[in-house]
Amino acid sequence: MLIAALALAADSCPATPPVLPPPFAGWQRGAAGMMASAASDDRRAMPLPLGQRVEVKLLSMASVDFDVAPEGTAPGREGGLLMLVVPAPGRYRVMLGGPAWIDLVAAGKPLASVGHDHGPACSGIRKMVDFQLAAGRYTLQLSGAQTATIAVMVVPVVNEGNQ
């Protein structure tokens, strides 16, 4: 039933995607490149760029040393770790182009999300999760993905009334 509904929704999208609101501009510009996820928390890893969609190469979940045990995942799926550096305190949105579980970890503890949503219709954004963050370094854990790559973008949420 759900697969049929998703297929119907995709079929109803125009051949030329609609212009997205400004907070999603980085998604619509296309991927800024490919980035490999890590199998363990590596403080030397390149941070995920803010405001740019990147294609992330995932790993077998069995090979990933997650900081905290991921929730809601099935064995045999893909996952990985990414570093996120937040320059200023505020609300930040993690967007994915496919189904996967998102955990944001600081000092070995998972952070509670403050919002969940889907992206705009026909945008290719499958999932959005918001977190209230202090400036600092975080580990973004992705798990339970069904594909070996996934599109990811993180943006500060500037004006929630327009999103």
C-alpha positions in Angstrom: 0.0 0.0 0.0 2.7 2.5 1.0 4.9 1.6 -2.0 1.9 2.2 -4.3 1.2 5.6 -2.6 4.9 6.7 -3.0 4.9 5.6 -6.7 1.7 7.5 -7.3 3.2 10.6 -5.6 6.4 10.4 -7.8 4.3 9.9 -10.9 2.4 13.1 -10.2 5.5 15.3 -10.1 6.2 17.5 -13.1 9.1 16.7 -15.5 10.7 20.0 -14.4 10.9 20.2 -10.6 9.2 23.2 -9.0 11.5 26.0 -7.6 11.9 25.3 -3.9 11.8 28.0 -1.2 15.2 29.6 -0.2 15.9 27.3 2.7 16.1 24.4 0.2 18.1 26.1 -2.5 21.2 24.1 -1.6 19.3 20.9 -2.3 18.0 22.0 -5.6 21.4 23.2 -6.9 22.4 19.6 -7.0 25.0 17.6 -5.2 28.2 19.4 -4.2 30.0 16.1 -4.6 30.5 12.6 -3.1 31.6 12.2 0.6 32.5 8.9 2.3 31.0 8.2 5.6 33.2 6.8 8.4 33.1 3.5 10.2 34.2 5.1 13.5 34.2 8.6 15.1 37.3 10.2 13.5 37.9 13.8 14.6 40.1 14.3 11.6 37.3 13.6 9.2 36.1 16.3 6.9 32.9 17.9 8.2 29.7 17.8 6.3 29.3 21.2 4.6 26.3 23.3 5.8 23.7 24.3 3.2 25.0 22.0 0.4 23.5 18.7 -0.6 26.1 15.9 -0.8 25.9 12.3 -1.9 27.2 10.2 1.0 28.7 6.8 0.4 27.5 4.5 3.2 29.0 1.3 4.6 27.6 -2.0 5.8 26.1 -1.4 9.2 28.1 -4.4 10.6 31.3 -2.5 9.9 30.3 0.8 11.6 31.3 1.5 15.2 28.3 3.6 16.2 28.8 6.1 19.1 25.3 5.0 20.4 23.2 2.0 19.2 21.0 3.2 16.4 17.2 2.8 16.8 14.7 1.6 14.3 17.0 -0.3 12.0 17.1 -3.7 10.4 20.2 -5.9 10.0 22.0 -6.0 6.7 21.4 -2.4 5.8 23.8 0.5 5.2 25.0 3.2 7.6 27.8 5.5 8.5 29.1 8.4 10.6 29.6 12.0 9.5 31.1 14.9 11.4 28.9 18.0 11.7 30.5 21.3 12.9 27.9 23.9 14.1 29.3 27.4 14.0 26.6 29.1 16.0 23.8 28.0 18.4 20.4 27.5 16.9 18.0 25.1 15.3 19.5 22.9 12.5 17.7 20.7 10.0 19.1 17.4 8.7 17.6 16.4 5.3 17.8 13.0 3.6 17.0 12.0 0.1 16.0 8.4 1.1 14.8 6.4 4.1 17.3 6.1 6.9 17.5 6.6 10.7 19.1 9.8 11.9 20.9 10.1 15.3 22.8 13.2 16.3 25.4 12.5 19.0 27.4 14.8 21.3 29.8 13.6 23.9 28.6 10.0 23.4 25.0 10.8 24.0 22.1 10.9 21.5 20.3 14.3 21.2 16.6 14.6 21.2 15.1 15.9 18.0 12.7 18.9 18.1 10.9 18.4 14.8 10.2 15.9 12.0 8.8 16.4 8.6 8.9 15.5 4.9 10.4 17.7 2.3 8.3 19.8 -0.1 6.4 17.8 -2.7 8.5 16.7 -5.7 11.7 18.0 -4.1 13.4 14.6 -3.6 13.7 15.3 0.2 12.4 12.3 1.9 13.0 13.1 5.5 13.8 16.2 7.6 14.7 16.1 11.3 15.4 19.3 13.4 17.7 19.6 16.4 18.4 22.5 18.8 22.2 22.8 19.0 24.9 24.7 20.7 28.0 25.7 18.7 30.3 22.7 18.5 31.1 19.3 17.0 28.6 16.5 16.5 28.5 13.0 15.1 25.7 12.4 12.6 24.9 8.7 12.6 22.9 7.4 9.6 21.6 3.8 9.8 19.1 1.5 8.3 19.5 3.0 4.8 18.4 0.7 1.9 21.0 2.0 -0.6 24.8 2.4 -0.6 24.5 6.2 -1.1 22.1 8.8 0.2 21.7 12.5 -0.3 22.3 14.6 2.8 22.0 18.3 3.6 22.2 20.2 6.9 20.9 23.8 7.2 20.3 26.3 9.9 16.6 26.9 10.4 16.4 30.7 10.2 12.7 31.5 10.0 10.5 28.6 10.8 7.3 30.4 9.7 8.5 30.2 6.1 9.3 26.5 6.1 
